[in-house]
Amino acid sequence: MGAKTLGTRDIIGRYYLALEQLIGGSWVDLVSMMFDSDQESETYNWLGQAPAMREWIGGRNAKGFRENGITIVNKHFEATQDVLTKYLRRDKTGQLDVRIDELAGRTVSHWASLLSTLITNGTGSTSGLCYDGQYYFDSDHSEGESGTQKNLITATEVTALNVTTAAAPTATEAIAAILGVIAYMLNYKDDQGEPMNSEARRFLIMTSPALWARLTPATVASQVTSGETNVIKELEKDGFKVSVVPNARLTYTTQFVTFRTDSKLPGLIRQNETEPEVKILGPGSDYEFNNAAWQVGVDAWRNVAYGYWQFASHSTFS
């Protein structure tokens, strides 16, 4: 069977087809929201929450806006594949198709890479500051009437995080720890002193693959090893849903992150100025003449940032 010769239109068409098939189905859409951009940067003002209802005493008590916010600067990202023209002629096994599909996959997984860096930096990196000027995961968040709040959680805040072996909690220990962290998050208050997560029903636990293997039974098994009913599974009858996902970009051994996934504005933000664009230096180009090769490149302008810290927490077993 002869080799299939790929042209520039074939490459572009295959890339966009693969891209369309890959979009969605990832934890990325659960923990972040996409905003479109049409300029170099966008500023998002957190204007504070609406005032709580109060008894009418002595007239109205109007509350103004609190103007915290963030600015997200779009960055230029690219990925470029060198393709020798001899491979274009000789490829009988569809390896070039595979590489094009992988290039589309890299475009989609790039969001996961950017968000994972945010998560990692959120515990103390100088680039890990959120809208209130604190680290995204911190022990002293405060605004308005909220009081001091923590989303950098240890056994001091949730005693169930103290387990027999920190890197290998049992299913029973994991259930207690996850529920303890979620219960702690339900108490987070906004700048008016009102609970932000009182209506929360869906949560996502993210950790490294090693710890994921330990935490997953806590959310999928109907019964734990000792035979008692799994409370997390029972809560699904009341509309609560907790899932655990592995993130190979995280190097956690005893830590996990919990995201609320049913809020109007998730804990992280994606900003998209341009959709991925395929560019090819192909037939008749100087690059082909000088190198006997084509270059297939993908460009995109995008960036990520922290949203409300109240919809995420970082927890450590001890």
N, C-alpha and C positions, 0 to 999 in steps of 0.2 A: 504494500500500500504506500502510495506516495505521500510526501510531507504536505501539510497544509500551509500555504503561504499567507501570513497575516499582513494586512495592510493597516494604514493608520486609522481608517474608519472602523476596521474590525477591533483594533485595540481600544479605541475610545468607547465604542458600543459595548464591548465586553466589560470594561471598567464600570460604566454607569449601571449596567444591569446587575453586576455583582454588588455594587454599592447599595442599590435599591433593596436587594434581597437581604443585606446585612443589617440595615437600619432597624433599630428596635430590638426588643427582647433582651436587653442588657440591664444590669443594675444602674447604669448611667442615668437612664430616664427616670428611675425611681427616686434617686437621691438628689437630682439637680433639675433645674428648669432652664429651658433655652429662651434667650432673648435675641432678637435680631438687632443688628447695628448697621448704620449707614454712614459712619464717620470714624475718625481716628480713635475716639474713645467715647464712652457713655458714662454718665453720672446717674446713680440711683440714690435718691434721697429716701431714707427710712424716716417717715414723718411721724412715727409713733402710732400708738393704737388709739382707737376711738374711746372717749371717756365712758366709764361705767355709769349705769343708771343710779341715781341717788334720790332720796326724798327731797321734795321741793321745800327748802327752808331758806327764807330770806331772799328769794329770787334765784335766777339762773347762776350756775357756777361754770362759766365757759372755760374749756381747756384749749390751749394753743397747740401748735405742732412742735415736735422735737425734731430738729433737722440733723440727725445723724445720716451718714450715707457713705457710699463708696464710688470710686471711679475705676472703670475697667478699660485698660488700653488694649486695643487689638494688636496682636502680634502676627507676623508673617511666618508660616510654617510650610515646609516642602518635603517631598520624598521623590527621589529620582532613581530610575532603574536604567542601567546601561544594557543594551541588547545588541549583540553582534549580528550583523546581517547574515552571516553564515547560519546562525541558529534560526533565523527567520525562514531560511530555505530548508533546513534539515530536520526541524522539529516534527517527529512522527508520533510522539507520545503525549502531546498536549502540554508539555512543560511550560511553554510560554503562557498558555491560558491560565495555568496554575499561578504563575508569577503575577499576572494581571489581577487575578482574584485576590491574591495576597496583598497587593498594593491597595486594593479597595478595602480589605480588612484592616490594614494599617491606618487608613483614613478614619475608620470608625473607632478602632481601639485607641486612637490618639486621644479621644475625649477621656477614656478611662485612665490613660497615662497622666494627663493633666490633672484630673480630679484626684488621683491617688497621691500625686505630689502635694496637693492642697491638704489632704488628710494627714499625710506624714508631717508636713511642716506646721500643722495646726497646734502641736503640743509644745512649741517653744522656739521655732525658727523666727528670725526677724522678718521673714516674708509670710509669716503665718498669722498676721493681725487681721481682725475682722472690723466691722463697721464701728464698734464702740472703742476701738483703740487697744483692746486686749487681744491676747492670743485666742484663736478660735476655740480651742479647748483650754479652759483656764479655771482658776479657783476664785476669781474676784470680779466677775461680771456685775455691773450695776448701772442702771439708768432710771431716771425718774423715781417712781415709787416702788421699784422692784425689790429693793434691798440687795445685799450681796448674794450672788448665786454662783454655783459651780457646775460646770459640765466636764471637768477633769476629775473623774470619780475613782475613789479607792475604797477599801474596806472601812475607812473612817466614815464615809457617807452611806455606804451600802454594806452592811456586815456580811451578807451572803457572798461577797467577793473574796472573803477569806476561806480558802478551801484546803483540802489535804495536800494536793500537789498542784501548784499554780499553773504549770504548763499542761496538766492533764486532769482537769476537773471531771468528776463523774457526771452522768446524766442528771442525777438528782441535784448535785451541786450546781450544774449549769442552769437548770430550770429555775432554781431559787435565785441565782445571780441575775439572770436575764429579767425575771419578773421584778426583782429588787431595783434594777437600773431603770426599767420602764416606769415603775411606781415613782421613783425619784424624779424622772423627767416630767411626769404629770403635774408636778408641783411648780414648774417654772412659771414665773410671772412676767408680765409685760411692764411697760413703763407706767401704766396706770395702777399697778399692783394687782391686776387680774390674771388668773391662770391662762396660759397660752395653749396648753395641751390637754385641756379638760375633755375635749371631744375626740382626742386621738384614738384611733383603732388599729392602725397598721404601722408596723415597725420592721426595719431591716437591720440585721446584725451582720457586720462585715469584719472579717479577720483574715489572717494568713491561712493557707491551705492546711497547715499542721493543726492549728487550733480549730479550724472549721470542722475537721473530722471529729473533734471532741464535742463541739457545740451542736452540731446538726441533729443528733438523736434527741436533744432536748426540745426540738420543734417539730419533729416528724413522727416520733414513736407514740403510739397510743398509751403504752405503759412503759415505765422505766424499769431498770433491772430488778429492783426489789419488788416489783409487781404492783406498785400503787399507780393510780391513774395519773397521767400526765396533765397537769393543770393547764399548761399552755395550749394543748390540743383541746381541752374542754372549753377553754375560753373562746374558741372559734365559733361555738354555738351562739355566743353573744356578740359576734361580729368582730372580735379581735383576731388579728392575723400577724404572726411573727415568723419571719423567714431568715435563714442564715446563708450568706454567700461567701465563697472564697475569693480573695484578691491576691494573686501571686506577686503583685508589686509591693505588698506589705510584708515586712520582716518581723511581725509581731510573734512573740513566744507566749506571752501571758496577757495580751491586750486585745480588746475588740472595740469597735465603734458601733453605736446604735443610732440609726436615723429614723425619724418619723417620716413616713412616706405618703401620708394622706393630707398634708397641709397644702394650702393654696400656693405658698412659696416654699419649696423645699430648702434644705440647709445649704445647698451649693448652687452656684449659677454658672451656666454656660452662655457665652456671648459669641454670636456668629455674624461676621461682616460679609463674608463671601462663602458660597458653597464651593466644595472642592472642584477645581478645574484642571482638566488633563491638557498637558502641552507636550508636543512631540517635535523633536528635531529628527526628521525622517528623510524620505526620499528627496534627493537633490540638494540637501542641506550641506553646508560646509562641514558640519560635524560628521556626516556620513562619508564625505569625500576623504577627510583626514584620518578617520578612525575605523572605517568599515563597520560602523555601528550606528544605531539610533539611540536617542535618549528619550525615555518616557518619564515625564515629571508630573507631579500633582502639587498644586498650590492651594493654600487656604489661609484666610485671615480670621483669627478667632482668639479667644482667651477664656479663662475661668476665674471665679472669685468666690468668696464666702458670702452666704446669705445670712439668715437668722441662726445664731448659734443655739438658740433655744430648741431647735429641731434636731440637734445632734449631741451626742455625748461620747466621751472616750473613757473606757473603764479598764482597770487593771486587776487581775487576780493576784492574790498574795497567799 
